[in-house]
């Protein structure tokens, strides 16, 4: 096979290093690891989460996703939305902000 047929075919070690680099550069994942605790029984207010994320990205001098994109990232990461008067209204289940 030629380059024209297969395109770039970097070795596995390069693909793995690239994957790790992008994981480390993911500002959303960095915010989750530094500002939140994951716990299936925890829940957090959506506004509080987004405000925390926005402050974090501003401190890191990174662009902030829109609220909608942020909600989609939370959902994609596995957190679920809910609403309950016992939990103070709308919430995201599975995480809470660190104190």
N, C-alpha and C positions, 0 to 999 in steps of 0.2 A: 504494500500500500504506500502511496505517496502522501506528501503533506496535503495536497489538494483533495485527496480522498478522505483523509481522517482528521485533518485540521491539527491543532496543537494537541499533543498527547503527553502531558507532563507525567513524570513518575508518581507513584503512590505517595512517596514521602513529601513531594511538593504539594500534591492535592491536600494532604493532611495538614501540612503547615499553613496552607492558605485558609483551610476551614477554621483552624484554631485562631488565626489572626482575625478573621472576620467575627468570630465569636467574642473575642476580647474587645473588639472595636464596637460591638453592639451596645449602644448607649442605653437602650431599654433593658437589656439583660444586666448591665452594670448597675443600673438603678435598682432593679429587683434584688440583686445580691447585696447591695450596700444599704438600701433604705427599707427593705421589707423583710418580713418573716413569713415563710410559707408554712401553713398549718391548715389541715382540712377543716378544722373547727373554727378557724378565724374568719373574720369578715371585716370589710373596710368600706367607708363611705367613698363613692366614686369621685366626688369633688375633692376630697382630701387627697386621694391617690393622685389625681391629675395635677393638683397644685404642687404636691411633693415632686412629681416627675418634672414639671415645668421648672421649678426652682433648681432641681438637680441639673437639668440640661443647661440652664443659664449659667450656673456655677462652672460647668464643664466647657462653657462657650461652644455648645453644640446646638443645632437647630432643634426646636421642639415640634414633635408631631402634632397634628390636630387632635382634638378630643376624640373625634370619631376614629382616627387611625390608632390612637392609644387604646380605645376600647376594643378594637379589633385585635390588637396585639395581646391584650389581656385574655381575650377569648381563645385566641390561637395557642396561647401558652397553657391553657387548660383551666383557667378560672371561670367560674360561673356567676351570672348576674342573678339577683333576686330582689325581692321587695318584701319587707315585713315591718309592721309597726313595732314589734318587739325588738327589732334590730335598728330602729331609727329611720326606717324608710328604705330607700334603694341602697344596695350594697353589692360588693364583689366578694364571693365566698372563696376561701382558700389562702388568703393572705391578709396581713395587717402591716401597718407602718411600724417601724422600730421607734421606740421612745426617744 
